[in-house]
Amino acid sequence: MHFNDIGTGRFCKKTKIIVGFLHEHKLSHEQEFNAVLKGGTSITSYPLRFLYIAEQSDSANFQVAISVPKKRFHNAVDRNLLKRRIREGVRHSFQRNKFEHLSVQILIVYCSNSKTEQSVLEQKIDSCFQKIVEHANHH
């Protein structure tokens, strides 16, 4: 958890606020990435497709990888914009949903040929996260 200083001068108060998308939340190891691709469960909430593995565990572990295909968006500027929007939506939805006692690895693939607004992406991400939590708690 990243801490942010609130206030000025000598008297600062520490609060638990996720300021950014932390490195520990990135799904970056090739073996884990391939495991999600091969054995993950799929949810589609257009324009996003979620592949995930969710298991009960003692400690919370949450990792995400985001893919915006070059085939759909040829310009890197457009791909990076969509990845930033999705990352911000994940950060907000993560704070709203309860991933306690869950080990979750998610691959998010953008499936549309056009750009989508931030608010729409956040709604789709939030609904899919709720489905993932429900699915993990039933199994």
N, C-alpha and C positions, 0 to 999 in steps of 0.2 A: 504494500500500500504506500502510496506517495503522499507525503505531508506537505501542506502549503501553509506558509506563514500568513496570518491575518493580522493586520495592524501595522503600526509604524513605531519606530523608536525602540526602547528597551523592552517594552511590555508587549510581547507578541503571544498570541494564543495559537496553539497547534490544533488543526482539525483534520479529520480523515476525509479528504476529498480526492477523488481520482482526477488528477489534472490532465493527464494525457493517456494515450494508449500505450501501456507499459510493455517493455520487452518480454516480460514473463507471460504476457497474454498473447504472444505471437506463436502460431504453430509453424515452426521453422525446420524441424528435423525431418529429413527425407523419409525415414522409416515411419514416423507418426503420420506424416502427410499421406504416404501410400496406404497405410492402414485405414485411414478415413476414406480414401478413394475406393478401396476394395471391399471393406466390410461395413461401411457407414450406412445409416438409414437416411432416406431422402425426404425432404419436405420442399414443396415449391409454392411460393407465394409471389406471383409474378410482379416484378421483374427479377426476383431473387430465387436462387435454388440453394438449399441448405443440405449439405451432407454432414452427418454428425455421428459421433460415438459418445454416448452418455452412460455413465456407470455410477453406482453408489460408491462412495469412499469416505474415509475418515476425515480427510482434509479436502477443501475445495480447490480444484485445479481447473482453470478456464483458459482455453487456448483457441485462437481464431486465425484462419488464413483467408484472405480475400483475393478473388480472381476476377479481373475484367478482361475478357479475351481481346487480343489484338485483332482478331478476325472481324470483330464488330466495331471496334474503335481503333482506327489506324493511327491517330495522333496520340502520343504519350500524354499530352496535356489533358485530353478528355478522359483517358483511362485513370490518370492520377486524381482528377477531380472526383470521379465516381468513387474511387477507393477511399478518398478522404471523407466523402459524404457517408459511405457505408461504415467506416471506422468510427466516425462521430455518432452515428446511430447505434452502433454496437456498444459504445461507451455509455450512452444514455440508457439504453435498454438493460444493460448489465446492472446498473445501479437500481433499476426498478424491479427486476426479477430476482428471485431467491435461488441462487446456485449453491446454497450451503449443502455440504456433504455430497457434492456431485463432482465427478471428474468428467469434464466436457471438452471435446475436441471438435471444432466446427470448421468446415470449409464452405465459404459463401461464394457462389458464382453468379455474376451478373448476366442475365439472359436476354435483355432487351437490346434493340438496335438504336434506341434513342435515350437521351439523358432523362433522368427522373429527379424530381425535386426532393430536397432533404426531408421534408415533413412526411411525404409518402413513404420514403425508404425507412424512416424511423417507425412508422406504423407497421409496416411489413415485418421488420426485424423484431419488434416487440411481440407481435402475434406469434411468430415462429419460435421465439424464445419461450413463450408460455407453453406452446405445444411440446417443446423439447423437455422442459421441466416436468410437465404432466406425464410424458412418455417415460422419462427416467424414474419417476416416483412410482409408477405402476409396475415396473420391471425390476 
